[in-house]
Amino acid sequence: ISDGLKGTVKYVFENLRKYGFYQTHTFIWSLNELEFQPLIYNDDTEVKFEKVEGLSNWLSLPFNRFKYLKLDEWHKNGASLIVVRIKDIPEAYVWLQRNTYKIDGIETINNPSKQVFIGPVFVSDNCRGKGVSKLIMSEGIRAAFSEGVREVVGSTSYKNIPSIKMVARLGFKPVCFLTNNYVLGKLKSVDEIFSIKRP
């Protein structure tokens, strides 16, 4: 085998290893109402939040990604959907998951009555990089606490540094580091997350 072919094989293998690692490793976060740091923003009449209830109403929204989500299951589990409209166009959403929620390839979260799992979050391409993710997350958390929820739980991908920083700013505290239903370690601070060696 030539050196060039060896190098190509090594490159492909290394990238597959990193992809597999990042896709199967996640951080779990927790937030209670006293620690919540809501986003302070100007009341912009072009930005509206809407709580959308019911499967038929979810399916009426123009989000192509919905066809990949387990909407029937989430509806049976009592999930809520918060949508942000910008100039009356639905541009982003966040889910509040009740009862059980499966993080694909990672873990099933069992939520007691006063806990919700927040996610997934989606922002349309034309609104990314404008702070909309943090805006919709903050509004979703606010909605959960207004309904009597005591704890909001969420997750971030191991590779998603912007999301890690965002949830930390909102007041979330890291709980543990998971992969494939296995707890790799408990966490006490955000600094611990950044000290973990990445491949």
C-alpha positions in Angstrom: 0.0 0.0 0.0 1.4 3.4 -1.0 2.0 6.1 1.6 -0.7 8.2 -0.1 -3.3 5.5 0.3 -2.3 4.9 3.9 -2.7 8.6 4.5 -6.1 8.7 2.9 -7.3 5.7 4.9 -6.0 7.2 8.2 -7.7 10.6 7.4 -11.0 8.9 6.6 -10.8 6.7 9.7 -9.9 9.6 12.0 -12.8 11.7 10.7 -15.3 8.8 11.1 -14.0 8.3 14.7 -14.5 12.0 15.5 -18.0 12.0 13.8 -19.1 9.0 15.8 -17.7 10.4 19.0 -19.4 13.7 18.6 -22.7 12.2 17.5 -22.9 9.9 20.6 -21.7 12.1 23.4 -23.8 14.8 25.0 -24.0 17.0 28.1 -27.1 17.1 30.3 -28.0 20.4 31.9 -30.5 21.4 34.7 -32.1 24.7 35.5 -34.4 25.8 38.3 -36.4 29.0 38.4 -34.1 30.8 40.9 -31.0 30.3 38.7 -32.8 31.3 35.4 -31.1 34.3 33.7 -33.8 35.3 31.2 -32.8 37.1 28.0 -33.6 40.8 28.3 -34.6 42.1 24.9 -36.5 45.1 23.5 -40.2 44.5 22.9 -40.1 44.3 19.1 -43.5 44.3 17.5 -42.0 42.2 14.6 -41.2 39.4 17.0 -44.1 37.4 18.4 -44.1 34.2 20.5 -46.9 31.7 20.1 -47.7 28.5 22.1 -49.1 26.0 19.6 -51.1 23.1 21.0 -52.4 20.0 19.2 -51.1 17.7 16.5 -53.1 19.2 13.7 -51.9 22.7 14.5 -48.3 21.5 14.6 -48.6 19.9 11.2 -50.1 23.1 9.8 -46.8 25.0 10.4 -44.3 25.4 7.5 -41.4 23.5 9.1 -40.1 20.7 6.8 -38.1 19.3 9.7 -41.3 18.2 11.4 -41.5 15.2 9.0 -38.5 13.8 10.8 -39.8 14.3 14.3 -41.9 11.9 16.4 -44.9 14.2 16.6 -47.5 11.5 17.4 -45.4 10.2 20.3 -44.7 13.7 21.6 -48.4 14.7 21.4 -49.3 11.6 23.5 -46.7 12.6 26.0 -48.1 16.1 26.4 -45.4 18.1 24.6 -45.8 21.8 24.0 -44.5 23.8 21.1 -43.3 27.4 21.3 -42.9 29.2 18.0 -41.3 32.5 17.3 -42.8 34.5 14.4 -40.7 37.3 12.8 -42.8 39.7 10.6 -45.6 37.1 11.1 -43.5 34.3 9.5 -42.7 31.2 11.7 -38.9 31.2 11.9 -38.0 29.2 15.0 -39.3 26.8 17.6 -38.6 25.0 20.8 -40.3 22.0 22.3 -41.2 21.4 26.0 -41.2 17.6 26.5 -43.1 16.0 29.3 -43.1 12.4 30.7 -40.5 10.6 28.6 -38.2 11.9 25.9 -35.6 10.0 23.9 -32.4 11.7 22.9 -31.6 9.6 19.9 -28.6 7.3 20.4 -28.0 8.8 23.9 -30.6 8.3 26.6 -34.2 8.3 27.5 -35.1 11.2 29.9 -37.9 10.4 32.4 -39.5 13.7 33.5 -41.4 13.8 36.8 -44.5 15.9 37.0 -42.7 19.2 37.7 -39.9 18.7 35.2 -39.7 19.3 31.5 -37.0 18.5 28.9 -36.5 21.5 26.6 -35.7 20.7 23.0 -35.1 20.2 20.2 -34.6 23.8 19.1 -34.7 24.9 15.5 -34.0 28.2 13.8 -34.5 28.8 10.1 -31.3 29.5 8.0 -32.1 33.1 7.3 -32.3 33.8 11.1 -29.2 32.1 12.3 -26.4 34.0 13.9 -28.9 36.7 15.1 -29.5 35.5 18.6 -32.8 33.8 17.8 -31.8 30.5 19.4 -31.2 32.2 22.8 -34.4 34.2 22.3 -36.6 31.1 21.8 -34.9 29.1 24.5 -35.4 31.9 27.0 -39.1 32.2 26.0 -39.5 28.4 26.3 -38.0 28.3 29.8 -40.2 31.3 30.8 -43.3 29.4 29.5 -42.4 26.3 31.4 -41.9 28.1 34.8 -45.1 30.0 34.3 -46.9 26.7 34.1 -45.6 25.6 37.5 -42.6 23.6 36.3 -39.8 23.5 38.9 -36.9 22.2 36.8 -36.0 22.4 33.1 -33.6 19.8 31.8 -31.8 20.1 28.4 -28.9 18.6 26.5 -26.1 19.9 24.2 -24.0 18.1 21.7 -20.4 17.6 22.7 -19.2 19.5 19.7 -21.6 22.5 19.9 -19.6 25.1 21.7 -22.0 28.0 21.0 -24.9 26.0 22.5 -22.9 25.1 25.5 -22.1 28.8 26.1 -25.7 29.8 25.5 -27.3 27.4 28.0 -24.7 28.4 30.6 -25.6 32.1 30.1 -29.3 31.2 30.7 -28.4 29.8 34.1 -28.2 26.1 33.3 -25.8 24.0 35.4 -24.1 20.9 33.9 -25.2 17.6 35.4 -23.4 14.8 33.6 -21.7 13.6 30.5 -23.5 10.8 28.6 -22.9 8.4 25.8 -25.2 5.5 24.7 -27.1 5.3 28.0 -23.9 5.4 30.0 -22.9 8.1 32.3 -19.2 9.0 31.6 -19.0 11.4 34.5 -20.8 13.8 36.8 -20.1 17.5 36.2 -20.1 20.4 38.6 -19.2 23.4 36.5 -19.0 24.7 32.9 -15.2 24.8 33.3 -15.2 21.1 33.6 -16.9 20.8 30.2 -14.1 22.8 28.5 -11.4 20.9 30.3 -12.5 17.6 28.8 -10.2 16.5 26.1 -11.8 16.3 22.6 -10.6 14.0 19.9 
